[in-house]
Amino acid sequence: MTFKEYLESMNACQEAVDWVGDKPLNECWQTCDMPDWMLWLYKRNNPDKTTCVKIAVFAARLVLPIWQEKYPDDKCTQQAIEAAEKWTENPLEENRQASAMAAGAARVAWAARAAAREAAEAAGDNVNKTIADYIRTLIPIINIPEVTDEKSV
């Protein structure tokens, strides 16, 4: 099955399917600058929770200054990020509450990224590419056993 066929079978958004076209999986992974697409794919193929939280923390930290400027009285976001960082460094029982906070940080990261995208791009910062590059440092290659580089016959 091609990567495009796999995406269609998983009901991926049409924009992603069109972008993939006939490109093979690994080429798409290495050239994609849409971190939400990358995480969507990763989360459907045996994701590691610690890796997902690290990505969320990175994204949240990246846009935190913009978020804090918009919501200066919000201390919960930074606390959630710090709790998530603590959990990724030491994911033991003693930090299990940080795990719940990490889920909150993930939601905050993507909400903040969406809210901050326009401002960050106006400042010349390519937030999506920065996050996508970070994802590739943690997940250099993604393997999906059903996907081959050859077209189905």
N, C-alpha and C positions, 0 to 999 in steps of 0.2 A: 504494500500500500504506500502511495506517495504521501508526503507530508501534507499536501493540500487535501487529499482524500481523508487523511486522519483528522484534520481540523474540521472538515465538513461532517464527519461521523460524530465528532464531539460537540457539534453545534456552536463552533467558534463564530465570532462576529464576522459579517461579510467583508468588512474592511480589512481584517487580518487575512482572511482567505484570499482576497484579491491581491493583497501585498505579497503573499507567499508565491502565488502563481505556480510556476514549475520549478522554483528553487528548492534544493534539498534542505533537509532539516538543519544540518550543521552550518550551512551558509546563512540560513535565516537567523539562527541563534547568534552567530558572530556579527551580523549586520543590523539586527533589530535595535531600534532606539525607543521602543515602547515598553517600559518596564511593567506596565499592567498586563500586557500580552504575555511577556516572559513569565511573570508570576502565575498567571492563569494556567499556562502550560506546565510549569514546574509543579504547581499544586495538584495537578491531575496525574502526576507520575512519580509517586513515592517521595513526597517532599520530606525534608528534614526540618522539624519544627525550629530548631536552633538557627538554621540558615534563614528560614522565613523571618524570624524575629530580628536577626541581624540586618536583613534588608529593610525591614520596617523601621528599625532604629536609625539606620543610615539615612533613609528618605526623610524621616521626621527631623533629624538633626539638620539636614540640608535646608529645610524650609522653616525651621523653628524661629529664626530671627524675623522672618516676614510674618509668621503667625503671631509672635509676641507683639509686633508692632500693631497688628490689627486687633489683638485681644490682650492688652497689657495686664489685665487683672487675672488672666487665666494662668494659674500655677500648676494645675492638674496635668497639663500636657507635658511639661518638662519633668514632673515627678513620674509620669508614666514612662517616659523615655528612659529616665534613670533606673527605674525598677526593671524595665526590660533589659537594659544593659547589664545590670547585676545578675539577672537570671541567665543571660547568655554566657556570662563568665563562670557561673557556678550554679548549674541547673539541678540543684539538690532539693530535698524536701524543705529545708529551711528557707528556700527562696520560692516556694510554690505560689505564694501570693504574688510574687513578681511575675509569674507566668500569666496570671489573670490580667495583670497590668500590661503585660506585653501584648495581649490581644487588643487591649484598648489602644496601645501605642500604634499597632498596625492600622486600626481604623483611623486614628488621628493622623497618621503619616499620609495616608492616601487622601483623606479629606483636606489636610493642609496643603498637600502637593497640588490638588486640584484648585484650591482657593488661591494658591500662590503662583501657579503656572504663568498666568498673564503678567504679573508683576515681575517675576524672575526673567521671563523672556524679554520683557521691555528693557530690563537692565542688561541684556546681552548674555544672560546665563542660560545654558541649555540644560535645564533640570532633568528632562527625560534621558538625555544621553548620559549624563553623569550617573544617574541611578542605574541605567542599563549597563554601563561599563562596570559599575560596582557589582552588579549581579553576576556578570561574567567572571569577575575575580573569585567569587565564591563558588560559582557553578560554571567552570570553563566549557564543559561539554554536557549536552543533555541527550540521553539515550532513550528512545522509545522503541521497544522491540518490534512493534507492528509496522514501523516505518522503515522503508528502504529508499535508496536514492533512485531506484528504477521505477518507471511508470508501470502501473498494473496492466495486465494483458486481458 
